[in-house]
Amino acid sequence: MEKGKWVLYEVDSTIWDDTFCVERFYHYQVMHRVADTFTDAQGRPSYRVETYIRKKVLDEWEPHSVFYVTNTKVTLEMVYDQLRYIKMVFPIQEGEKWKGNNYILTKDPDYAYYDNWDYYYKNVQHPFNTGYKVFDNTVTVEQIDEAVGDPIVYPEENASRTSSREVYASGVGMVYREYIRWTYDAATTKCRKGNGVVMKAVDHN
């Protein structure tokens, strides 16, 4: 985390639309840039990260969103869309586990699926190839991998899929993200509803 640092990603996203019962696929680029520093409500040094989006390399960047990061030296916390995540814990050790969504109010039905995720480290100091760039020293953060039912095999039963993992490279930050969340309601639409995204780092400064 340092003001002016940026990472560029190629992004593939999927939307499961239960209104029309279709899958929609999108490809675009996203940039994360550390825009400024500030002191959070608890008096801790923090960073404002701005994200930008464009469909093609020659397109102009458009502002997309903002998130906030705080390194407490014990944890790395991120606040995005008013939700606080514990993205990492220190020191980084193979197999180390923690409740990464501990600050999220999962009693709210909208956020119930975040309940009880066990984040853990694997592949500490391993190289990782995003398909665009190889990073020599990385760690994978597994967050959740859960499947209930299968709408293809059992179309008359409710189903869901939740999967999330991220890879961080030393001196760079997040270089890979894979997230899937959909539900299937057998009683009404008989279609999937949700979204998924894969982010792969292409370049950084």
C-alpha positions in Angstrom: 0.0 0.0 0.0 1.6 3.2 -1.2 0.0 6.3 -2.8 0.3 6.2 -6.6 0.6 2.4 -6.8 -1.8 0.7 -9.3 -2.6 -2.7 -10.6 -4.3 -3.4 -14.0 -6.7 -6.4 -14.4 -8.4 -8.3 -17.2 -11.8 -9.1 -16.0 -14.4 -11.7 -17.0 -17.8 -11.5 -15.3 -21.0 -13.6 -15.5 -24.5 -12.5 -14.6 -27.1 -15.2 -14.0 -30.4 -13.5 -14.9 -33.4 -15.2 -13.4 -35.9 -12.9 -15.1 -35.0 -14.1 -18.6 -33.2 -17.3 -17.4 -30.0 -16.6 -19.2 -26.3 -16.3 -18.5 -24.7 -13.0 -19.6 -20.9 -12.7 -20.1 -18.8 -9.5 -20.1 -15.2 -8.7 -20.6 -13.5 -5.5 -19.6 -10.4 -4.0 -17.8 -10.3 -2.6 -14.3 -7.5 -0.6 -12.6 -7.1 -0.3 -8.8 -5.1 2.9 -7.8 -4.0 4.0 -4.4 -5.3 7.5 -4.5 -4.7 9.0 -1.1 -4.0 8.3 2.6 -6.2 9.3 5.6 -6.8 8.5 9.2 -9.8 6.3 9.9 -12.4 6.7 12.7 -10.2 4.6 15.0 -7.2 6.9 14.4 -5.4 4.3 12.1 -3.5 5.2 8.9 -5.5 4.0 6.0 -5.7 4.2 2.2 -8.3 5.3 -0.3 -8.2 3.1 -3.4 -10.1 4.3 -6.5 -11.1 1.8 -9.3 -11.5 2.6 -12.9 -13.1 0.6 -15.7 -13.0 0.4 -19.5 -14.2 -2.1 -22.1 -11.2 -1.8 -24.5 -7.6 -0.9 -24.2 -8.1 2.3 -26.3 -11.1 3.4 -24.4 -10.8 6.2 -21.8 -10.9 5.1 -18.1 -14.1 5.8 -16.3 -14.4 6.1 -12.5 -16.0 2.9 -11.1 -15.9 2.7 -7.3 -13.9 3.4 -4.2 -12.8 1.1 -1.3 -10.6 1.7 1.8 -7.8 -0.4 3.2 -6.2 -0.4 6.6 -3.1 -2.3 7.6 -3.2 -2.8 11.4 0.1 -4.8 11.3 -2.0 -7.7 12.6 -4.7 -7.7 9.9 -5.4 -6.1 6.6 -8.9 -4.7 6.5 -10.9 -3.6 3.5 -14.1 -1.6 3.5 -16.1 -1.9 0.3 -19.7 -1.0 -0.2 -20.0 -0.3 3.5 -18.9 -3.9 4.4 -15.6 -4.5 6.3 -13.6 -7.6 5.4 -10.5 -9.0 7.1 -8.6 -9.8 3.9 -5.3 -11.0 5.5 -3.8 -11.7 8.9 -0.1 -11.4 9.9 2.3 -13.1 10.0 1.4 -15.1 6.9 1.7 -18.8 7.6 0.6 -21.9 5.6 -2.8 -23.1 6.8 -3.5 -20.1 9.1 -7.3 -19.6 9.5 -9.5 -16.7 10.4 -13.0 -15.4 10.2 -12.7 -12.9 7.3 -16.3 -11.7 7.4 -16.4 -11.3 11.2 -17.4 -7.6 10.9 -20.3 -8.2 8.5 -23.8 -8.3 10.1 -24.8 -11.7 8.7 -28.1 -11.6 10.7 -29.3 -9.3 7.9 -30.9 -11.6 5.3 -29.1 -9.8 2.5 -25.7 -10.7 3.9 -26.5 -14.1 5.5 -24.5 -16.0 2.9 -21.3 -14.3 4.3 -21.8 -16.1 7.6 -19.0 -18.4 8.9 -16.5 -18.2 6.1 -13.2 -19.7 7.1 -10.4 -17.8 5.3 -7.1 -19.7 5.2 -3.6 -19.4 3.6 -2.2 -21.9 1.2 0.7 -22.0 -1.3 2.7 -19.4 0.8 5.7 -18.0 -1.2 4.7 -20.0 -4.3 4.8 -18.5 -7.8 1.5 -17.8 -9.5 0.7 -17.3 -13.2 -2.4 -15.2 -14.0 -2.2 -16.1 -17.6 -0.8 -12.7 -18.4 2.1 -12.4 -15.9 4.0 -14.6 -13.5 4.5 -13.5 -9.9 7.3 -15.2 -8.0 6.2 -14.8 -4.4 2.5 -15.1 -3.7 0.0 -16.5 -1.2 -3.5 -17.8 -1.9 -6.3 -16.8 0.4 -9.1 -19.4 0.2 -12.3 -17.9 1.5 -15.2 -20.4 0.8 -16.0 -23.2 -1.6 -19.6 -24.5 -1.0 -22.1 -26.1 -3.3 -25.7 -27.2 -2.4 -27.6 -29.3 -5.0 -27.2 -29.2 -8.7 -29.9 -27.7 -10.9 -28.8 -29.6 -13.9 -29.0 -33.0 -12.2 -31.9 -32.2 -9.8 -33.9 -29.4 -11.3 -36.8 -29.9 -8.8 -34.6 -29.0 -5.8 -33.2 -25.7 -4.6 -29.5 -25.1 -5.1 -26.7 -22.6 -4.5 -23.0 -22.1 -5.2 -20.6 -19.9 -3.3 -16.9 -19.8 -4.0 -14.3 -17.2 -3.4 -10.5 -17.0 -3.4 -7.8 -14.4 -3.9 -4.1 -14.4 -4.6 -1.7 -11.7 -3.3 1.8 -11.1 -4.6 4.6 -9.6 -2.5 5.2 -5.9 -3.3 2.1 -5.8 -5.6 -1.1 -6.7 -3.9 -4.0 -8.7 -5.2 -3.1 -10.4 -8.6 -6.0 -12.8 -8.9 -9.6 -13.0 -7.7 -12.3 -15.6 -8.4 -15.8 -15.2 -7.0 -19.1 -17.0 -7.7 -22.4 -16.6 -6.0 -25.7 -17.9 -7.4 -28.9 -19.4 -6.1 -31.5 -21.5 -7.8 -35.2 -21.5 -6.8 -36.9 -24.7 -8.0 -40.4 -23.5 -6.8 -40.6 -20.3 -8.9 -38.3 -19.3 -11.6 -36.3 -22.5 -12.0 -33.4 -20.3 -13.0 -30.1 -19.3 -11.4 -29.7 -15.8 -10.0 -26.3 -14.3 -9.1 -23.0 -13.3 -10.4 -19.4 -14.3 -10.8 -16.1 -12.6 -11.6 -12.5 -13.6 -12.5 -9.8 -10.8 -12.2 -6.3 -11.4 -13.5 -3.5 -9.0 -13.1 -1.9 -7.9 -16.3 0.4 -5.0 -15.2 1.4 -2.9 -12.2 3.9 -0.2 -11.2 
